[in-house]
Amino acid sequence: MRLFKRLDIYILKQFCLLFAGTFFICLFIFMMQFLWRYVDELIGKGLSFEVLAKFFFYSSMTLVPISLPLAVLLSSLISFGNMGERLELLAMKAAGIPLVRILQPAFLFALFVSVGSFYFQNVVGPESSKQLAALIYSLKQKSPEMEIPEGQFYNEIPGYNLFVEHRDRETGMLYGIMIYTQGANFDDTQIVLADSGRIQSTADQMHLKLTLYDGERFRNMQNTGGALDKATVPYMRETFKVEVDLIPFDNSFSIMDANLFKDNAQAKSLPMLNRGVDSLSARLDSIGRDSYNSYSHGFLRQTVLEGRRDSAELIERAMEHPLDYDTLYANLSESERANVAQKALEQARSGLQQTEFMREDNFATNRTLRIHKLERHKKFTLSLACIVFFFIGAPLGAIIRKGGLGVPVVISVVIFIFYYMVNASGEKLAKTGEWDVTFGFWLSTMVLTPIGAWLTWKSNKDSAVFNVEGYQIFFRRLFGLRLQRHLARKEVIMEEPNAQRLVPELQAFVADCGDYVRSHSLSRLPNYFRIFFRYEPDKAVLDINDRLETFVEELSNSRDTRIINVLNELPILVPDAHTRPFDDSRRNKLVGVFLPLGLFFWLRIWRYRLRLWRDLEQLQKHCAYIIQRLQKA
């Protein structure tokens, strides 16, 4: 009992150390990808270290749930791959410990990570998402200090339009400057042309210091309205060598209140999401009831009743007994009918506008409701993904028995990309309403869970899942691919072939091959019923195949190079491929009953019969040549 406790500690130590390392690596990778999305919001804004630290901290907190499943997958692959490569798993299995028992301590840790991920998403994640949203919005509102584009007008400075032909990013100098400034009205306009200049923020971050070199200033001297209607407008022209202007500009950075983003679905815990789903569902129901109440009575009914002088009495009667509105409309005068039609048209237009508004409102509410449901499911799926990825990575590592950062990293990336693509597709279709929210967000889990269960079962049974040779045999049999002989002349031969005995045996073999070809019409279509429902083994071909391989084995000891070359050209027979598609008679009958599939295998059997015909003729030809070589020797 003590041995198993030490073994659990050893396995847990191996897994936890790798998990810690892979988690920070995965988190760093996702951080770089997240940073790349918002790099334009960070560059050139003079942000302090405190603001950048908040940005990286809150973004890392929001990326922890997505980093945990990948870290579990990668660490389980590497840890159990290392133990398989060092033959530790083999020693444990030889001691009578099943793989399920070996996985138990690491599984308990993965279960703890899964529970921690759910707690993190429900407690820490919403607050981090809210703070990050406020920070990103504040970054977008902050105007850049020095990032002035080249070749286009820049109007982020209030009251100024700035054009720069070229900007030296190393020195900060601006060349080919053109500035348009506008005062209280359109006539109070200034144009400044300068050869070069520089723009900087002051120490108090409340002004921009604009330094211009070798330029001219043009200013309109007419400040009264209507000056543009005159033929000439007086202006002032000023030339300068150096000019320094201070432009009022609050360049300080302040983060807006994060509570403004508390209604975002990402900023809500599970109880808040449940309340949000209930309130949004109730809102949708109220919109539906309002629509029904608005249109249930009909426009024509209302306008017909309003068009009559006794409308109050008729409305009261309509509440108790149904009225014949066609008769009432027919009893109206021409002017009353026209009035009714005009009112009906006006109400129809008003109703159409109201319907469009209610449709947009209903669409927005539906989308918000779906996002709330998605976030609610996300807290469970990301947590459960830690366990699913463990049952994919741990058995896979035990099967491939490769540790390190080579093969496991490649396999982990491929599996995670597949998971991400399925999850992103399901999430997108669920957001647009094309799929059900539950099905769309749980699709990736439903796809990967059977894969994990199958890999665990295969690994526990020590099945060769990645046996390349087995897959080669399967596809050769499926597509009828041929094998080639690869014989070489032996340097040391203990016993050479007996030519006196082999010549008559080969002659008899050639005769049997000829008799079989003449007695069996291999070029004809086979009997469908006999192939699938009344199988009879072809003992003659089985005997020919056994004798052929015996001759090849004995003649491979020949010193004659030409005989060795001819042996390599002898075909490898598949003695039962032309008789039935499967070894199991029940599968043969099932395929035969299903006619489309049966026709495919029936034609495939015919192809094998034609190939057997060509092989037997080729055997007769090559064996005759071998007989000649043996007789000459």
C-alpha positions as CSV (number, residue, x, y, z in Angstrom):
1,M,0.0,0.0,0.0
2,R,2.9,2.3,0.7
3,L,4.3,1.7,-2.8
4,F,1.2,3.1,-4.4
5,K,1.3,6.2,-2.3
6,R,4.8,6.9,-3.3
7,L,3.9,6.2,-6.9
8,D,1.0,8.6,-6.7
9,I,3.3,11.3,-5.3
10,Y,5.9,10.6,-8.1
11,I,3.3,10.9,-10.9
12,L,1.7,13.9,-9.3
13,K,5.1,15.6,-9.0
14,Q,5.9,14.9,-12.6
15,F,2.6,16.2,-13.8
16,C,2.3,19.4,-11.6
17,L,5.8,20.7,-12.5
18,L,5.1,20.4,-16.2
19,F,1.6,21.9,-15.7
20,A,3.1,25.0,-14.0
21,G,5.6,25.5,-16.9
22,T,3.2,24.9,-19.7
23,F,0.5,27.1,-18.1
24,F,2.7,30.1,-18.1
25,I,3.9,29.4,-21.6
26,C,0.3,29.1,-22.9
27,L,-0.7,32.2,-21.0
28,F,2.2,34.1,-22.6
29,I,1.2,33.0,-26.1
30,F,-2.4,34.1,-25.6
31,M,-1.2,37.3,-24.1
32,M,0.9,38.1,-27.2
33,Q,-2.0,37.3,-29.4
34,F,-4.3,39.6,-27.3
35,L,-1.6,42.3,-27.3
36,W,-1.4,42.2,-31.1
37,R,-5.1,43.0,-31.3
38,Y,-4.7,46.2,-29.3
39,V,-1.2,47.3,-30.2
40,D,-2.5,50.3,-32.1
41,E,-4.2,51.5,-28.9
42,L,-1.0,51.4,-26.9
43,I,1.7,52.8,-29.2
44,G,2.4,56.5,-29.2
45,K,0.1,57.5,-26.4
46,G,2.7,58.2,-23.6
47,L,1.1,55.7,-21.2
48,S,2.6,55.3,-17.8
49,F,4.0,52.0,-16.4
50,E,1.0,51.8,-14.1
51,V,-1.5,51.9,-16.9
52,L,0.4,49.3,-18.9
53,A,0.7,47.1,-15.8
54,K,-3.1,47.2,-15.3
55,F,-3.6,46.4,-19.0
56,F,-1.4,43.3,-18.9
57,F,-2.8,42.2,-15.5
58,Y,-6.5,42.4,-16.4
59,S,-5.9,40.9,-19.8
60,S,-4.0,37.9,-18.3
61,M,-6.8,37.4,-15.8
62,T,-9.3,37.1,-18.6
63,L,-7.1,34.7,-20.5
64,V,-6.5,32.3,-17.7
65,P,-9.6,30.1,-18.4
66,I,-8.7,29.5,-22.0
67,S,-5.0,28.8,-21.0
68,L,-5.9,26.1,-18.5
69,P,-7.3,23.4,-20.9
70,L,-4.3,23.8,-23.3
71,A,-1.9,23.6,-20.3
72,V,-3.6,20.4,-19.1
73,L,-3.4,18.9,-22.6
74,L,0.2,19.7,-23.1
75,S,1.4,18.8,-19.6
76,S,-0.4,15.4,-19.7
77,L,1.0,14.6,-23.1
78,I,4.6,15.5,-22.1
79,S,4.5,13.9,-18.6
80,F,3.0,10.5,-19.7
81,G,5.1,10.6,-22.9
82,N,8.2,11.0,-20.8
83,M,7.2,8.1,-18.6
84,G,6.4,5.9,-21.6
85,E,9.7,6.8,-23.2
86,R,11.7,5.9,-20.1
87,L,9.7,2.6,-19.9
88,E,8.2,3.6,-16.5
89,L,4.7,3.0,-17.7
90,L,5.8,-0.4,-18.9
91,A,7.2,-1.2,-15.5
92,M,4.1,-0.1,-13.8
93,K,1.9,-2.2,-16.0
94,A,4.2,-5.2,-15.5
95,A,3.7,-4.8,-11.8
96,G,0.0,-5.3,-12.3
97,I,-1.1,-1.6,-12.1
98,P,-3.7,-0.8,-14.8
99,L,-3.4,2.5,-16.7
100,V,-6.6,3.8,-15.2
101,R,-5.0,3.5,-11.8
102,I,-1.8,5.2,-13.0
103,L,-3.9,8.2,-14.3
104,Q,-5.8,8.6,-11.1
105,P,-3.5,11.1,-9.2
106,A,-3.1,13.3,-12.3
107,F,-6.8,13.1,-13.0
108,L,-7.6,14.3,-9.4
109,F,-5.3,17.3,-10.1
110,A,-7.0,18.0,-13.4
111,L,-10.4,17.8,-11.6
112,F,-9.1,20.3,-9.1
113,V,-8.0,22.6,-12.0
114,S,-11.4,22.2,-13.6
115,V,-13.2,23.3,-10.4
116,G,-10.7,26.1,-9.9
117,S,-11.3,27.3,-13.5
118,F,-15.1,27.5,-12.8
119,Y,-14.5,29.4,-9.6
120,F,-12.1,31.8,-11.4
121,Q,-14.6,32.4,-14.2
122,N,-17.4,33.0,-11.8
123,V,-15.6,35.3,-9.3
124,V,-12.4,36.8,-10.7
125,G,-13.2,36.8,-14.4
126,P,-16.2,39.1,-14.4
127,E,-14.4,41.8,-12.4
128,S,-11.3,41.5,-14.6
129,S,-13.4,41.7,-17.8
130,K,-15.2,44.8,-16.5
131,Q,-12.0,46.6,-15.6
132,L,-10.3,45.6,-18.9
133,A,-13.3,46.9,-20.9
134,A,-13.1,50.3,-19.1
135,L,-9.4,50.5,-19.6
136,I,-9.6,49.6,-23.4
137,Y,-12.4,52.2,-23.9
138,S,-10.3,54.8,-22.1
139,L,-7.3,54.0,-24.3
140,K,-9.4,54.4,-27.4
141,Q,-10.6,57.8,-26.2
142,K,-7.0,59.1,-25.6
143,S,-5.6,61.0,-28.5
144,P,-2.0,60.0,-29.5
145,E,0.8,62.4,-28.6
146,M,3.2,61.8,-31.3
147,E,1.7,59.4,-33.8
148,I,0.9,61.8,-36.6
149,P,0.3,60.1,-40.0
150,E,2.2,61.1,-43.1
151,G,0.5,62.3,-46.3
152,Q,-2.9,63.0,-44.8
153,F,-4.7,65.6,-42.6
154,Y,-4.7,64.9,-38.9
155,N,-7.6,66.5,-36.9
156,E,-7.3,64.9,-33.4
157,I,-6.1,68.3,-32.0
158,P,-9.2,70.5,-31.4
159,G,-9.3,73.5,-33.8
160,Y,-6.3,72.3,-35.9
161,N,-5.9,70.4,-39.1
162,L,-2.3,69.3,-39.5
163,F,-0.7,67.9,-42.7
164,V,2.8,66.4,-42.6
165,E,4.7,65.2,-45.7
166,H,7.3,63.2,-43.8
167,R,8.1,62.3,-40.2
168,D,11.4,61.1,-38.9
169,R,10.5,58.5,-36.3
170,E,13.9,58.5,-34.7
171,T,14.3,62.3,-34.0
172,G,10.6,63.2,-34.0
173,M,11.0,66.0,-36.6
174,L,8.2,66.8,-39.0
175,Y,8.8,68.0,-42.5
176,G,6.6,69.8,-45.0
177,I,4.1,71.0,-42.5
178,M,0.7,72.7,-43.4
179,I,-1.6,73.8,-40.5
180,Y,-5.2,75.1,-40.8
181,T,-6.6,76.8,-37.7
182,Q,-10.1,78.2,-37.4
183,G,-11.4,80.7,-34.8
184,A,-14.9,81.6,-33.6
185,N,-16.3,81.8,-37.2
186,F,-15.4,80.7,-40.7
187,D,-13.8,84.0,-41.6
188,D,-11.3,83.9,-38.7
189,T,-8.9,81.4,-40.5
190,Q,-5.2,81.0,-40.4
191,I,-2.9,78.9,-42.6
192,V,0.6,78.1,-41.6
193,L,3.3,76.6,-43.9
194,A,6.6,75.5,-42.4
195,D,9.6,73.7,-43.7
196,S,10.0,71.6,-40.5
197,G,8.8,71.5,-36.9
198,R,8.3,69.4,-33.8
199,I,5.3,68.7,-31.5
200,Q,5.7,67.7,-27.9
201,S,3.6,67.5,-24.7
202,T,4.4,69.8,-21.9
203,A,5.5,68.4,-18.5
204,D,2.0,69.0,-17.0
205,Q,0.3,67.2,-19.9
206,M,-2.0,70.1,-20.3
207,H,-0.5,71.7,-23.5
208,L,1.1,70.8,-26.7
209,K,4.3,72.6,-27.6
210,L,4.5,73.3,-31.3
211,T,7.8,74.5,-32.6
212,L,8.0,75.5,-36.3
213,Y,11.0,76.4,-38.4
214,D,11.3,78.5,-41.7
215,G,7.7,79.2,-42.4
216,E,4.9,81.6,-43.3
217,R,1.6,82.5,-41.7
218,F,-1.5,83.6,-43.6
219,R,-4.4,85.1,-41.7
220,N,-7.7,86.5,-42.8
221,M,-8.2,90.1,-41.6
222,Q,-11.9,90.3,-42.3
223,N,-13.9,89.1,-39.3
224,T,-17.4,90.1,-40.4
225,G,-19.9,87.9,-42.1
226,G,-20.3,88.0,-45.8
227,A,-16.6,88.7,-46.5
228,L,-16.5,85.8,-48.9
229,D,-19.0,87.5,-51.1
230,K,-16.6,90.4,-51.8
231,A,-14.2,90.4,-54.7
232,T,-11.1,90.7,-52.4
233,V,-10.5,89.8,-48.8
234,P,-7.6,91.4,-46.9
235,Y,-5.2,89.1,-45.2
236,M,-1.9,89.2,-43.2
237,R,1.3,87.4,-44.3
238,E,4.0,86.8,-41.7
239,T,7.4,85.1,-42.3
240,F,9.3,83.5,-39.4
241,K,12.4,81.6,-38.8
242,V,11.4,80.0,-35.5
243,E,8.0,80.1,-33.8
244,V,6.8,78.3,-30.7
245,D,3.0,77.9,-30.0
246,L,1.3,76.4,-26.9
247,I,-1.9,74.7,-27.8
248,P,-4.3,73.9,-24.9
249,F,-4.7,70.1,-24.9
250,D,-5.4,67.9,-21.9
251,N,-3.2,64.9,-22.6
252,S,-3.5,63.3,-19.2
253,F,-4.9,59.8,-19.0
254,S,-7.9,58.8,-16.8
255,I,-9.7,55.5,-16.6
256,M,-13.5,55.8,-16.8
257,D,-15.8,54.1,-14.2
258,A,-15.8,50.4,-14.7
259,N,-19.4,50.1,-13.4
260,L,-20.5,51.5,-16.7
261,F,-19.7,48.1,-18.2
262,K,-21.5,46.0,-15.5
263,D,-24.3,45.1,-17.9
264,N,-21.9,43.3,-20.3
265,A,-22.4,39.5,-20.2
266,Q,-18.6,39.0,-19.8
267,A,-18.7,41.0,-16.6
268,K,-21.4,38.9,-14.9
269,S,-21.2,35.9,-12.6
270,L,-23.4,32.9,-13.0
271,P,-26.2,34.1,-10.7
272,M,-26.2,37.5,-12.4
273,L,-26.3,35.8,-15.8
274,N,-29.3,33.8,-14.7
275,R,-31.1,36.9,-13.6
276,G,-30.2,38.6,-16.9
277,V,-31.6,35.7,-18.9
278,D,-34.8,35.8,-16.9
279,S,-35.2,39.6,-17.4
280,L,-34.4,39.5,-21.1
281,S,-36.8,36.6,-21.6
282,A,-39.5,38.5,-19.8
283,R,-38.8,41.5,-22.0
284,L,-39.2,39.4,-25.1
285,D,-42.5,38.1,-23.9
286,S,-43.7,41.6,-23.2
287,I,-42.7,42.7,-26.7
288,G,-44.7,39.8,-28.1
289,R,-47.8,40.6,-26.0
290,D,-47.6,44.3,-27.0
291,S,-47.4,43.4,-30.6
292,Y,-50.4,41.0,-30.3
293,N,-52.5,43.7,-28.4
294,S,-51.6,46.3,-31.1
295,Y,-52.6,44.2,-34.1
296,S,-55.2,41.8,-32.7
297,H,-58.2,44.1,-33.4
298,G,-57.1,45.2,-36.9
299,F,-56.8,48.6,-38.5
300,L,-60.0,48.3,-40.6
301,R,-62.1,47.5,-37.5
302,Q,-60.9,50.5,-35.6
303,T,-61.3,52.9,-38.6
304,V,-64.7,51.6,-39.5
305,L,-66.0,52.2,-36.0
306,E,-64.4,55.6,-35.7
307,G,-66.0,56.6,-39.1
308,R,-69.6,56.3,-37.8
309,R,-71.4,58.7,-35.7
310,D,-72.5,56.0,-33.3
311,S,-69.0,54.7,-32.9
312,A,-69.1,54.7,-29.1
313,E,-72.2,52.5,-29.1
314,L,-70.8,50.2,-31.7
315,I,-67.5,49.8,-29.8
316,E,-69.4,48.9,-26.7
317,R,-71.4,46.3,-28.6
318,A,-68.2,44.9,-30.3
319,M,-66.8,44.2,-26.8
320,E,-69.8,41.9,-26.1
321,H,-70.8,40.5,-29.5
322,P,-68.9,40.3,-32.9
323,L,-70.0,42.7,-35.5
324,D,-70.2,42.4,-39.3
325,Y,-67.7,45.1,-40.3
326,D,-68.3,44.6,-44.1
327,T,-71.9,45.6,-43.6
328,L,-71.0,48.5,-41.4
329,Y,-68.5,49.8,-44.0
330,A,-71.0,49.4,-46.8
331,N,-73.5,51.5,-44.9
332,L,-71.1,54.5,-44.7
333,S,-71.4,57.4,-47.1
334,E,-68.8,58.1,-49.7
335,S,-67.1,60.8,-47.7
336,E,-67.1,58.6,-44.6
337,R,-65.6,55.7,-46.7
338,A,-62.8,58.0,-48.0
339,N,-62.1,59.2,-44.4
340,V,-62.0,55.6,-43.2
341,A,-59.6,54.6,-46.1
342,Q,-57.3,57.6,-45.3
343,K,-57.2,56.8,-41.6
344,A,-56.6,53.1,-42.4
345,L,-53.6,54.1,-44.7
346,E,-52.2,56.4,-42.0
347,Q,-52.5,53.7,-39.3
348,A,-51.0,51.1,-41.7
349,R,-47.9,53.3,-42.2
350,S,-47.6,54.0,-38.5
351,G,-48.0,50.3,-37.8
352,L,-45.3,49.5,-40.3
353,Q,-42.9,51.9,-38.7
354,Q,-43.8,50.6,-35.3
355,T,-43.3,47.0,-36.5
356,E,-39.8,47.9,-37.9
357,F,-38.9,49.5,-34.6
358,M,-40.2,46.5,-32.6
359,R,-38.3,44.1,-35.0
360,E,-35.0,45.9,-34.4
361,D,-35.7,46.0,-30.7
362,N,-36.6,42.3,-30.7
363,F,-33.5,41.4,-32.7
364,A,-31.2,43.3,-30.3
365,T,-32.8,41.8,-27.2
366,N,-32.6,38.3,-28.8
367,R,-28.9,38.8,-29.5
368,T,-28.2,40.0,-26.0
369,L,-30.1,37.0,-24.6
370,R,-28.1,34.6,-26.7
371,I,-24.8,36.2,-25.6
372,H,-25.9,35.9,-21.9
373,K,-26.7,32.2,-22.5
374,L,-23.4,31.7,-24.3
375,E,-21.5,33.2,-21.4
376,R,-23.4,31.0,-19.0
377,H,-22.5,27.8,-21.0
378,K,-19.0,29.0,-21.4
379,K,-18.3,28.8,-17.7
380,F,-19.1,25.1,-17.8
381,T,-17.6,24.2,-21.1
382,L,-14.2,25.7,-20.4
383,S,-14.1,24.1,-17.0
384,L,-15.1,20.7,-18.4
385,A,-12.5,21.1,-21.3
386,C,-9.7,20.6,-18.7
387,I,-11.0,17.1,-17.9
388,V,-11.7,16.3,-21.6
389,F,-8.2,17.4,-22.6
390,F,-6.7,15.3,-19.8
391,F,-8.3,12.2,-21.1
392,I,-7.0,13.0,-24.6
393,G,-3.5,14.0,-23.6
394,A,-2.7,11.4,-21.0
395,P,-3.7,8.3,-23.0
396,L,-2.1,9.8,-26.1
397,G,1.2,10.3,-24.3
398,A,1.1,6.8,-23.1
399,I,0.5,5.5,-26.6
400,I,3.0,7.5,-28.6
401,R,5.7,7.3,-25.8
402,K,7.4,10.5,-26.8
403,G,8.4,13.2,-24.3
404,G,10.0,16.6,-24.6
405,L,8.7,19.6,-26.5
406,G,8.8,18.1,-30.0
407,V,6.0,15.7,-30.9
408,P,3.7,16.5,-27.9
409,V,3.7,20.2,-28.8
410,V,2.8,19.5,-32.4
411,I,0.0,17.1,-31.4
412,S,-1.3,19.6,-28.7
413,V,-1.4,22.5,-31.2
414,V,-3.3,20.4,-33.8
415,I,-5.8,19.1,-31.2
416,F,-6.3,22.6,-29.7
417,I,-6.7,24.2,-33.2
418,F,-9.4,21.6,-34.0
419,Y,-11.1,22.3,-30.7
420,Y,-10.9,26.1,-31.3
421,M,-12.3,25.8,-34.8
422,V,-15.3,23.7,-33.8
423,N,-15.9,25.9,-30.7
424,A,-15.7,29.1,-32.7
425,S,-18.0,27.8,-35.4
426,G,-20.6,26.7,-32.9
427,E,-20.3,30.0,-31.0
428,K,-20.7,32.1,-34.1
429,L,-23.8,30.1,-35.4
430,A,-25.3,30.3,-31.9
431,K,-24.8,34.0,-31.7
432,T,-26.5,34.6,-35.0
433,G,-29.4,32.3,-34.0
434,E,-28.9,29.8,-36.7
435,W,-28.2,27.1,-34.1
436,D,-29.5,26.5,-30.7
437,V,-27.3,28.1,-28.1
438,T,-26.8,24.9,-26.0
439,F,-26.0,22.8,-29.1
440,G,-23.7,25.4,-30.6
441,F,-21.5,25.9,-27.5
442,W,-21.4,22.3,-26.4
443,L,-20.6,21.0,-29.9
444,S,-16.8,21.0,-29.3
445,T,-17.2,19.1,-26.0
446,M,-19.6,16.6,-27.7
447,V,-17.0,16.0,-30.4
448,L,-13.9,15.7,-28.2
449,T,-15.4,13.6,-25.4
450,P,-15.9,10.4,-27.5
451,I,-12.3,10.8,-28.8
452,G,-11.0,11.0,-25.2
453,A,-13.0,8.0,-24.2
454,W,-11.8,6.0,-27.2
455,L,-8.1,6.9,-26.6
456,T,-8.4,6.0,-22.9
457,W,-9.9,2.6,-23.8
458,K,-7.3,1.9,-26.5
459,S,-4.4,2.9,-24.2
460,N,-5.8,0.8,-21.3
461,K,-6.0,-2.2,-23.7
462,D,-2.4,-1.5,-25.0
463,S,-3.8,-1.2,-28.5
464,A,-1.4,0.0,-31.2
465,V,-3.4,3.0,-32.3
466,F,-0.5,4.5,-34.2
467,N,0.8,1.3,-35.8
468,V,1.7,2.5,-39.2
469,E,2.1,-1.0,-40.6
470,G,-1.4,-1.9,-39.6
471,Y,-2.9,1.1,-41.4
472,Q,-0.8,0.3,-44.4
473,I,-2.1,-3.3,-44.5
474,F,-5.7,-1.9,-44.1
475,F,-5.4,0.5,-47.0
476,R,-3.7,-2.0,-49.2
477,R,-6.6,-4.4,-48.7
478,L,-9.1,-1.6,-49.1
479,F,-7.7,-0.3,-52.4
480,G,-6.1,-3.5,-53.7
481,L,-2.6,-2.2,-53.6
482,R,0.2,-4.7,-54.5
483,L,3.3,-5.5,-52.5
484,Q,6.7,-5.9,-54.2
485,R,9.4,-8.5,-53.4
486,H,12.8,-7.2,-52.4
487,L,15.3,-10.1,-52.6
488,A,19.0,-9.7,-52.8
489,R,21.8,-12.1,-53.6
490,K,23.2,-13.6,-50.4
491,E,26.9,-13.3,-49.7
492,V,27.0,-16.5,-47.6
493,I,24.8,-19.5,-48.7
494,M,24.7,-22.5,-46.5
495,E,22.6,-24.7,-48.8
496,E,22.0,-24.1,-52.5
497,P,18.7,-25.0,-54.3
498,N,18.5,-28.6,-55.6
499,A,18.0,-28.2,-59.3
500,Q,17.2,-31.8,-60.0
501,R,14.3,-31.8,-57.6
502,L,13.1,-28.3,-58.3
503,V,12.8,-28.6,-62.1
504,P,10.1,-31.3,-62.1
505,E,8.3,-29.5,-59.2
506,L,8.3,-26.2,-61.1
507,Q,7.1,-27.9,-64.3
508,A,4.2,-29.4,-62.3
509,F,3.5,-26.0,-60.8
510,V,3.4,-24.3,-64.2
511,A,1.1,-27.0,-65.5
512,D,-1.3,-26.6,-62.5
513,C,-1.4,-22.8,-63.1
514,G,-2.3,-23.4,-66.7
515,D,-5.0,-25.9,-65.8
516,Y,-6.5,-23.5,-63.3
517,V,-6.7,-20.7,-65.8
518,R,-8.3,-23.0,-68.4
519,S,-10.8,-24.5,-66.0
520,H,-11.9,-21.2,-64.3
521,S,-13.3,-18.4,-66.4
522,L,-11.6,-15.6,-64.5
523,S,-12.5,-13.0,-67.1
524,R,-16.2,-13.5,-66.6
525,L,-18.3,-11.7,-64.0
526,P,-18.5,-13.7,-60.8
527,N,-21.8,-15.2,-59.4
528,Y,-23.3,-12.5,-57.1
529,F,-25.2,-15.0,-54.9
530,R,-22.3,-17.4,-54.5
531,I,-19.9,-14.6,-53.4
532,F,-22.1,-13.1,-50.7
533,F,-24.4,-16.0,-49.6
534,R,-22.7,-19.3,-50.4
535,Y,-19.0,-19.0,-49.9
536,E,-16.6,-21.8,-51.0
537,P,-12.9,-21.5,-50.4
538,D,-10.7,-21.7,-53.5
539,K,-8.3,-24.5,-52.3
540,A,-6.5,-24.6,-55.7
541,V,-5.3,-21.0,-55.4
542,L,-4.4,-21.5,-51.7
543,D,-2.3,-24.5,-52.8
544,I,-0.7,-22.5,-55.6
545,N,0.2,-19.7,-53.3
546,D,1.8,-22.0,-50.7
547,R,3.9,-23.7,-53.3
548,L,4.9,-20.4,-54.8
549,E,6.2,-19.0,-51.5
550,T,8.1,-22.3,-50.9
551,F,9.8,-22.0,-54.3
552,V,10.7,-18.4,-53.6
553,E,12.2,-19.1,-50.2
554,E,14.3,-22.0,-51.6
555,L,15.4,-20.2,-54.8
556,S,16.4,-17.1,-52.8
557,N,19.6,-19.1,-51.9
558,S,20.6,-19.2,-55.5
559,R,23.9,-17.7,-56.6
560,D,22.4,-16.9,-60.0
561,T,21.7,-13.1,-60.1
562,R,19.3,-13.5,-63.0
563,I,17.2,-16.0,-61.0
564,I,17.1,-13.5,-58.1
565,N,15.9,-10.7,-60.4
566,V,13.2,-12.9,-61.8
567,L,12.0,-13.8,-58.3
568,N,11.6,-10.1,-57.5
569,E,9.3,-9.9,-60.5
570,L,7.0,-12.7,-59.3
571,P,3.7,-11.4,-58.1
572,I,2.5,-11.7,-54.5
573,L,-0.9,-13.5,-54.6
574,V,-3.8,-12.7,-52.4
575,P,-5.4,-16.1,-52.4
576,D,-8.9,-15.2,-51.0
577,A,-9.4,-11.7,-52.4
578,H,-11.3,-13.1,-55.5
579,T,-13.7,-15.2,-53.5
580,R,-15.4,-12.9,-50.9
581,P,-15.0,-9.3,-49.5
582,F,-14.9,-10.2,-45.8
583,D,-13.9,-13.1,-43.6
584,D,-17.1,-12.8,-41.6
585,S,-20.0,-14.5,-43.4
586,R,-22.5,-12.2,-41.6
587,R,-20.9,-9.1,-43.0
588,N,-20.8,-10.6,-46.4
589,K,-24.6,-11.3,-46.3
590,L,-25.3,-7.8,-44.9
591,V,-23.3,-6.2,-47.8
592,G,-25.0,-8.4,-50.3
593,V,-28.4,-7.4,-49.2
594,F,-27.6,-3.7,-49.4
595,L,-27.4,-3.7,-53.2
596,P,-25.5,-0.4,-53.9
597,L,-22.7,-1.4,-51.6
598,G,-22.9,-5.0,-52.8
599,L,-22.4,-3.9,-56.4
600,F,-19.3,-2.1,-55.4
601,F,-17.7,-5.2,-53.8
602,W,-19.0,-7.4,-56.6
603,L,-17.1,-5.4,-59.2
604,R,-14.1,-5.3,-56.8
605,I,-14.1,-9.1,-56.7
606,W,-14.2,-9.2,-60.5
607,R,-11.2,-6.9,-60.5
608,Y,-9.3,-9.3,-58.3
609,R,-10.3,-12.2,-60.5
610,L,-8.8,-10.4,-63.6
611,R,-5.7,-9.6,-61.6
612,L,-5.3,-13.3,-60.5
613,W,-5.6,-14.3,-64.2
614,R,-2.7,-12.0,-65.2
615,D,-0.7,-13.1,-62.2
616,L,-1.0,-16.8,-63.1
617,E,0.0,-16.1,-66.7
618,Q,3.0,-14.1,-65.4
619,L,3.9,-17.0,-63.0
620,Q,4.0,-19.5,-65.9
621,K,6.2,-17.2,-67.9
622,H,8.7,-16.5,-65.2
623,C,8.8,-20.1,-63.8
624,A,9.5,-21.4,-67.3
625,Y,12.5,-19.0,-67.5
626,I,13.7,-20.2,-64.0
627,I,13.4,-23.8,-65.2
628,Q,15.7,-23.0,-68.2
629,R,18.3,-21.4,-65.9
630,L,18.3,-24.4,-63.6
631,Q,18.6,-26.9,-66.4
632,K,21.6,-25.0,-67.8
633,A,23.3,-24.9,-64.4
